[in-house]
Amino acid sequence: MLEQSAQTLSFSSTTATEQTAILKSNSLYTGLRIALTYTDGGAVGQAPFEFLTRIVVDVPEYGNNSRRVDLADNTIACLPLIAQLGCINTTDAASATNIDSTDPIDTVTPGFAYFDLPINKLNLDEDVRVSITALVDNVADVLSVSFAFLDYPMMDVYFRAYDTGATTSHQQWFPSDGTLQGVSITQYDTGWTAGITNAFAYSARDDDVTQVTLNGEQNTTYSNPEVLMGGLDEIISGGPTGTDQSWAAQDNYSMFKNFPQLSGAQYVQITSDASEPFLMLGVMSDAN
């Protein structure tokens, strides 16, 4: 069973402000549920996730890798996907968030959102800190954040997200103090602008990307990158659904299954015929 935390956050300013929750628990836990509720002048309304501008989840006992999640601006769109990638199987991934990871500005359930994130707490001496920067649409609105500790198995991973900006060629290095376990690369059409007008959108699949390579090695260089189009669906849902809610329908290129276990810094490079922006999300584990 999950255990609710006594700590909460509340936002009621129309300008972005940062607040931090220090989460205390009497027992070790594997994951953290972050639940958002938006009340619009006292009534439930708006999609709360679209009002966030930054989130940092810090687990001190992991040292240099204590920031298990650190997202801001455009990369915050990766949070629903991160929740799914933190799960050990597709069943858990299906319930790790109520937000469609392919369409993070999802208003199917206005007023509510939640995300289950892997923590894997190692001790009770140091408290997890969650810092969130957010705003509301008007001063009568309230964005509330609550937390719960999870006790079912989750992946022992952390995440590094990068926004390339518009580019025709980008080489992204991932840090050497962890082991890269997989990479997701997605083109987006509209950037993240926190608030009621947020219109962030990933790009539908096209043929702009002409090459994806991991470390420039021949075996992991893809000059027909469409072969990577199913790489994300197969690990979070079991395979593409054939709808626009499938990652295969987005302009996404992912490498996860049987990803090579290499030490030291790794890089991924993309080449595109058109200058387009991409979000690169690396899943990493702590180096032994």
N, C-alpha and C positions, 0 to 999 in steps of 0.2 A: 504493500500500500504506500501511496505517497504521503508525505507529512508536510502540512502547511507551515510556512515560515511566518514568524511574527512580524517580520520587517516588510514594509510597503513603501512605495513612492507615489507622489501625487504631483501632477503638473497642471498649472492653470494660467500660465503666461503665454501671450501671443508671440513672444520672442523666445528663441531656443535657450533653454537653461539646462545645466547639468546637475544631476543628483546622484548620490551613491548610496547603495544599500550594503551594509555589512551583515552578512548572513551567518548567524550562529546556529549550530546544531549540536544535539547531544549524542549523535551517532554518525558514523561514516555513511556516505551516500554516493551513488554512481552518477546521477544526473540532476539537472535543475530545470524545473518548469518555470518559465517566465510568462505570466498571463497579463494581458492588457485589456482594460475596459475603458471605453470612451463614452461619457455622458454629455449630451448636447443640450445645454440649458435645462438639465435635470432629466432628460429623456435619453434613452439609449440611441446612439446614432454615430455616424462616421466610421471609417475603418481605422482603428487606432495605429496600426503599424505604419501607415503612411505619414504619421506625424513625428516619427523618430528621425534624428539626424546622426546619432552615434550610439554605439553600445560596446562596452568593454567588459569582459568577464575575466577576472583575475583570480587565479588559484595559486597563492603564494608558494606552496611547497614545491612547485615545479620550477623554481628558480628563473633562469633566463627565458624559459618558455611558459611563464606563469600566465601570460595573456593568452588564454585558450581561444578566445574570440575577440577580435578587435576590428570593428567595422565602422565606417563613416562615409557620409555622402553616398556616392553611387554604389559602393561595395555593400552598404547595408541591405541592398536588395538580395544579397546572398543568404540572409539569415534563415529563411524557410528551407533552403537547400542544405545549409549546414545542419539544421535539426534532423533532416532525413539522413544525411551522411554520417551522423553520430550514432546511428542505430546498427545493431548487429545483424538484422534481417529485414526483409521487405515488409513483413507484417508490422513490425514496430515502426518502420519508416512511414507506413501509410497513416499512422496516427501520431506522428511526432510533431505535427503542426496542423492547424486548420486552414492555413494559407497555401494556396496553390503555388508551389515553388517556381513554376514557369510563368506565373502572372502574379507577382507579389502585391500589386495594387488590386487586391481581390476583395470585393465588397459583398461576397455571398452571405457572410454573417456580419452585418454592420454592428459596430460597437464592441466586438470581441475578437481577440487573437491570442494564441498561445504558441510557445516554442519550447520543445524539450531539447536540452543541450547536454552533451557529455561533460562530466566533471571528474569523476573517479577520485574522490577525496581520499587523501593518504593519512591525514591526521586530524585531530580536533584542536590542535594548538593554534592554528592559523585560520582565520575566517576568510571565506570567499567574498570578494567585493565585486559588485555589479554597478557600473557607472553607465547611466543613460542620459542622453541629451535629447530633449523633445520640446514640442510646443503644442498649443491648441489653437483652434480657429478663432475663438473669441473668449472674452474674460468670463463668460458664464459657463464655459465648458470645463470639464475635468478629465484628464487622462490619468488613470490609476494603474499602478503596476503592483502585482503580487507575485509571490514566489512559493514554490513547493519543492521538497527534496524527493528524488526518485530512488527506488531501490532495485530496479531490474537491470540486468547487464547492458552496458553500453560500450561503444568502441573507445579504446584508450588512445584518443587522438586530439589534436588541436588544429587550428586552421589559420591560414595566411591568405588574405585576399588583396588583390591589386587591380587598379583601374588603369588601363593603358592610355586612355585618351585616344583621340583619332590618330590612326597610324596605318602605314602600309607594311611596316616590319617592326616587330617588337621582341626583344629578348628579355625574359623575366627570370631572375635568379631567385631561388628559394634558399633560405638560410641553412648553414652547415651544422647548426647545433641541434638538428633533428633529422629524422629520416622521412623523406618524401614518400607518401603512400599512394598518391594519385592526384590528378589535375583535371579540373573542368575549365573550359574556355568558352565564353559565350559573348557574341556580339550583341550590343543593345542599340536601340533606335533613339530612345528618349531618356535623358538623365533623371536622377532622383532630385526632386525639389519638395522638401518636407512641407506638408500642409494639405489643405483640401483640394488644391489644384495639382497635386502630385500625379504625374502621368507616366511614371517610369514604365518602360516596355522593352523586353528583349526583341531581337530581330527574328523574323521568320527565316527559315533556312534558305540560303542562297549560295551562289558559287563564287563569292568574292575571295574567300580564303583558299589559297593555292598550295600552302604547305604548312605542316605542323611538325616540329621535331623536338625530341627529348635529348638534350645534350649533344645534338648533331651526329649521333651515332646512326649508322646505316640501318640497323635493325629497328630503330625507333624514329625513323624519319618517314613522313607520310606525304607524298606528293599528290595523292588522291585522298585528301583528308576526310571525304565523306565516309570512308571506312570506319571513322571514329564516331559516327553519328548515334550509334546505339550504346555507347560506353557508359553513359550515365543512367539511362533507363534500366539497364540490366542489373544494376546493383541496388537501386532504390525501389524499383517496382516490379522487377522480374522481366521487363521488356517493354518496348514501345506499345502504346495503346491504340495507335492509328488515329489519334485525335490531336487537336492543337494543344492539349494539355500534356502531351508527350514531349520530352526533351529532344527527341529525334525530329520534331517539327520546328524546333528553334534552331538558330544558327549556332549550335553547340558542338564542341569537339572535346571528348573526354577519354582519358586513359586511367583505368582503375584495375580491371581484372588482370591478375598475374603481373602487376606492376613491378618492375625490377627493384630489388632492395639494394640500394647503393649508398655508400657513406659519402660524407662531404657535401658541398653545395652542388645543387643540380639546377639546370635551367631548361626552360621551355621557350621556343621561338616560333612565332607565327609570321606568315607572309600573306599579304592580301593585295589583290588587284586594286581595290578602292580603299581610300583612307577612312577607316571605321574604328569606333571605340569598342573595347572588349573588357570584360571582367574575367580575371584569372583567379581561380580558387584552388589552393593547394591543401590537401589533407596530409597532416604530418603526425609522426609519432616521436616520442622522446628517444633520443639516441641512447643505446645501452652503454 
